[in-house]
Amino acid sequence: MQEKSVITSTIETARGVFAPGHLGELTQIVDFALVDAVLEETGRREKRLRLLPSRVVVYFVLALALFEHHSYRTVWSKLTAALTPLALVRPAVSSLTRARRMVGAAPLRRLFETFAGPVARPGQAGSFYRRLRTVAVDGTLLHTPDDETLTWRYPKRAGESLEFGYPLLRLLALVECGTRALIAAAFGPESEGELPYAKRLLTALDKTMLLLADAAFDSTDFSSLG
């Protein structure tokens, strides 16, 4: 009777050089086939198999987002913590950097577009008001590395005689209330205000939604919302 009451969970992991390309149970959502498909669609799948396949790089970048305050080496260690019996090669930081550049942003953007969207069921508490799906828009600022490869796009703040602080990236997101599911996002230099980025998100709205926004969006420049 005890054996029949045990609930087990099997997590599929990749093999060989693909082994580090997984995120535990999250891999069941962002599965191998989907990652391979977006790599193929965006022309970023490797033509020759190397120690850092494109699929592994995608999962590595996703892990960087989950462990944003950790170094490349630490994040790689987290990806491979359960794979020690395989004696995997530990790539240098420079190799991981080059691999990220080769894969680029297109596959990650396509993954986001695949998963983004409302998820609340009709009538779900906290997500609807008078049968309208409630969504909210708001913005935040993120620090980017103080590096010449980025500061041309994300300049540092400047006073009368000198620059100061880290370069800033402005991020605007459209989120479903109740579930916090991301529907759309837009980002760019901090020098532009929130409204130009918010306007990019309007195409993600439809007549079934009720948009909630703070006073910063109360502007005639945002009249296209109507």
C-alpha positions as CSV (number, residue, x, y, z in Angstrom):
1,M,0.0,0.0,0.0
2,Q,2.9,2.4,0.9
3,E,4.5,1.9,-2.6
4,K,1.2,2.7,-4.3
5,S,1.0,6.0,-2.3
6,V,4.4,7.4,-3.4
7,I,4.3,10.3,-5.9
8,T,7.4,10.7,-8.0
9,S,8.4,13.4,-10.4
10,T,10.8,12.7,-13.3
11,I,12.7,15.6,-14.8
12,E,14.1,15.0,-18.2
13,T,17.6,16.4,-18.8
14,A,19.6,16.6,-22.0
15,R,22.7,14.5,-22.5
16,G,26.3,15.1,-23.6
17,V,27.3,18.7,-24.4
18,F,23.6,19.6,-24.2
19,A,23.4,18.5,-20.5
20,P,23.9,22.0,-19.0
21,G,21.0,23.2,-21.1
22,H,18.2,22.8,-18.6
23,L,16.5,24.7,-15.7
24,G,15.1,21.9,-13.6
25,E,11.3,21.8,-13.6
26,L,11.2,25.1,-15.6
27,T,12.5,23.0,-18.5
28,Q,9.1,21.4,-18.7
29,I,7.7,24.8,-19.6
30,V,10.6,26.1,-21.8
31,D,11.2,22.7,-23.3
32,F,14.0,21.6,-25.6
33,A,11.9,21.3,-28.7
34,L,10.6,24.9,-28.3
35,V,14.1,26.3,-27.8
36,D,15.4,24.4,-30.8
37,A,12.5,25.7,-32.8
38,V,13.1,29.4,-32.1
39,L,16.8,28.9,-32.8
40,E,16.0,27.4,-36.1
41,E,13.4,30.1,-36.9
42,T,15.8,32.9,-36.1
43,G,18.8,31.3,-37.9
44,R,20.8,30.9,-34.7
45,R,21.2,27.1,-34.6
46,E,24.8,26.0,-34.8
47,K,26.0,24.5,-38.1
48,R,28.7,22.6,-36.2
49,L,28.2,21.1,-32.7
50,R,30.6,22.7,-30.2
51,L,31.0,22.5,-26.4
52,L,28.5,25.4,-26.0
53,P,25.5,24.5,-28.3
54,S,23.1,27.4,-29.0
55,R,20.4,25.6,-26.9
56,V,22.7,25.6,-23.9
57,V,23.4,29.3,-24.3
58,V,19.7,30.1,-24.4
59,Y,19.2,28.3,-21.0
60,F,22.3,30.0,-19.7
61,V,20.9,33.4,-20.5
62,L,17.5,32.5,-18.9
63,A,19.5,31.4,-15.8
64,L,21.3,34.8,-15.8
65,A,17.9,36.5,-15.5
66,L,16.9,34.2,-12.6
67,F,20.2,34.8,-10.8
68,E,20.8,38.4,-11.8
69,H,23.3,39.2,-9.0
70,H,25.6,36.3,-9.7
71,S,28.6,36.0,-12.0
72,Y,28.8,34.0,-15.2
73,R,30.8,31.3,-13.4
74,T,28.4,31.0,-10.5
75,V,25.4,30.8,-12.8
76,W,27.1,28.1,-14.8
77,S,27.8,26.2,-11.6
78,K,24.1,26.4,-10.7
79,L,23.2,25.0,-14.1
80,T,25.6,22.1,-13.7
81,A,25.3,21.4,-9.9
82,A,23.5,18.2,-10.4
83,L,25.6,17.0,-13.3
84,T,29.0,16.5,-11.5
85,P,29.2,12.8,-12.4
86,L,29.4,13.8,-16.1
87,A,32.7,15.7,-15.6
88,L,31.6,18.5,-17.9
89,V,34.0,21.0,-19.3
90,R,33.7,24.4,-17.5
91,P,33.8,27.1,-20.1
92,A,35.8,30.3,-19.6
93,V,33.9,33.6,-19.1
94,S,35.2,34.8,-22.4
95,S,33.8,31.7,-24.1
96,L,30.4,32.3,-22.6
97,T,30.5,35.9,-23.6
98,R,31.3,35.0,-27.2
99,A,28.6,32.3,-27.3
100,R,26.0,34.9,-26.1
101,R,27.0,37.3,-28.9
102,M,26.7,34.5,-31.5
103,V,23.2,33.5,-30.4
104,G,22.1,37.2,-30.0
105,A,18.8,38.5,-28.8
106,A,16.5,37.2,-31.5
107,P,15.8,33.8,-30.0
108,L,15.2,35.2,-26.6
109,R,12.8,37.8,-28.1
110,R,11.0,35.0,-29.9
111,L,10.7,33.0,-26.7
112,F,9.2,36.0,-24.9
113,E,6.7,36.5,-27.6
114,T,5.7,32.9,-27.5
115,F,5.0,32.9,-23.7
116,A,3.8,36.5,-23.3
117,G,0.0,37.0,-22.9
118,P,-2.9,36.8,-20.4
119,V,-3.5,33.5,-18.6
120,A,-6.4,34.2,-16.2
121,R,-9.5,32.2,-16.8
122,P,-12.7,34.1,-17.5
123,G,-14.1,35.5,-14.2
124,Q,-10.9,34.6,-12.2
125,A,-10.8,36.7,-9.0
126,G,-8.4,39.6,-9.1
127,S,-8.1,39.6,-12.9
128,F,-11.5,40.9,-14.1
129,Y,-13.8,43.9,-13.5
130,R,-17.3,43.9,-15.0
131,R,-16.2,41.2,-17.4
132,L,-13.2,43.2,-18.6
133,R,-9.7,41.7,-18.1
134,T,-7.7,44.2,-15.9
135,V,-4.2,44.9,-17.0
136,A,-1.7,47.4,-15.7
137,V,1.2,49.3,-17.3
138,D,4.2,50.8,-15.4
139,G,7.9,51.4,-15.8
140,T,11.1,51.0,-13.9
141,L,14.8,51.7,-14.4
142,L,17.6,49.1,-14.5
143,H,21.3,49.5,-14.2
144,T,23.5,48.4,-17.2
145,P,27.2,47.7,-17.1
146,D,29.4,50.8,-17.5
147,D,31.0,49.6,-20.7
148,E,31.7,51.2,-24.0
149,T,29.8,48.5,-25.9
150,L,26.6,49.7,-24.1
151,T,27.1,53.3,-23.2
152,W,26.6,54.4,-26.9
153,R,23.1,53.2,-26.5
154,Y,22.5,53.7,-22.8
155,P,24.4,56.8,-21.9
156,K,25.3,57.8,-18.3
157,R,23.7,60.7,-16.7
158,A,25.7,63.9,-17.1
159,G,26.0,67.0,-15.0
160,E,27.6,70.3,-16.1
161,S,31.1,69.0,-16.1
162,L,31.1,65.2,-15.6
163,E,29.1,61.9,-16.0
164,F,28.0,60.0,-13.0
165,G,26.3,56.8,-11.9
166,Y,25.7,53.7,-14.1
167,P,24.0,53.8,-17.4
168,L,20.2,53.3,-17.0
169,L,17.8,51.3,-19.1
170,R,14.1,52.2,-19.0
171,L,11.7,49.2,-19.0
172,L,7.9,49.4,-19.5
173,A,5.7,46.4,-19.0
174,L,2.1,45.5,-19.6
175,V,1.0,43.0,-17.0
176,E,-2.2,41.1,-16.3
177,C,-3.6,41.9,-12.8
178,G,-4.1,39.1,-10.4
179,T,-1.7,36.6,-12.2
180,R,1.1,39.1,-12.9
181,A,1.5,37.5,-16.3
182,L,3.6,39.6,-18.7
183,I,1.7,40.6,-21.8
184,A,4.2,42.9,-23.5
185,A,7.3,44.9,-22.8
186,A,9.3,47.7,-24.3
187,F,12.7,49.1,-23.3
188,G,15.4,51.5,-24.3
189,P,17.5,54.4,-23.1
190,E,16.4,56.2,-19.9
191,S,16.7,59.6,-21.7
192,E,13.2,58.9,-23.3
193,G,10.3,59.2,-20.9
194,E,7.8,56.5,-20.1
195,L,5.1,57.5,-22.6
196,P,7.0,56.8,-25.9
197,Y,7.7,53.2,-24.6
198,A,4.1,52.8,-23.3
199,K,2.8,53.6,-26.8
200,R,4.6,50.6,-28.1
201,L,2.5,48.4,-25.9
202,L,-0.9,49.6,-27.1
203,T,-1.1,47.0,-29.9
204,A,-1.1,44.3,-27.2
205,L,-4.4,45.7,-25.8
206,D,-7.9,44.7,-27.1
207,K,-11.5,45.6,-26.4
208,T,-11.8,42.9,-23.7
209,M,-9.2,44.7,-21.5
210,L,-9.4,47.5,-18.9
211,L,-6.0,49.3,-18.6
212,L,-5.0,50.6,-15.2
213,A,-2.2,53.3,-15.1
214,D,-0.9,55.9,-12.7
215,A,-1.0,59.6,-13.1
216,A,2.2,59.7,-15.1
217,F,0.2,58.4,-18.1
218,D,-2.5,61.0,-17.8
219,S,-1.4,63.0,-20.8
220,T,-2.9,64.1,-24.1
221,D,0.1,62.5,-25.8
222,F,-1.4,59.2,-24.7
223,S,-4.7,60.0,-26.4
224,S,-4.2,57.2,-29.0
225,L,-5.2,54.8,-26.3
226,G,-8.8,55.7,-26.9
